[in-house]
Amino acid sequence: MNHKAATKEVLQGASLAQIAAEFRENLLRDFGFRDEETTADTFANEVASFMRGFARHLGDRHAGDARVGYALQQWILKSDHYEAWDALLSGFDVDGREVLIRRGRVMFPGPMTAHWDDR
């Protein structure tokens, strides 16, 4: 799976959690792992890396698209990836923005969040 294919799925309603799970399943299949050979941590770093880059891609290329904003907003409830938080708060108008900004500023150092405005 690449960013283009994953973006198409998000635009059709897939969640970022579904994208992450699908990416992981593809890795397991590609490397020939059987279920009994894996744990929840298998490929966790690779999935996290892909999702960080994918969040950045979504923010850079699809800012303002409500479908993408919704997917990112749902993802940050499960993720502490700065890239997802930044993509959402830099490029989308979302309900509860003020609360998300306050929480994000607690999670990430000031210089990283200074450009998030309260709109």
Secondary structure, DSSP 4 states (H G I P E B T S, - for coil): --HHHHHHHHHTT--HHHHHHHHHHHHHHHTT--GGG--TTTTHHHHHHHHHHHHHHHHHHSTT-HHHHHHHHHHHTT---HHHHHHHHHH---TTHHHHHHHHHHHS-HHHHTT----
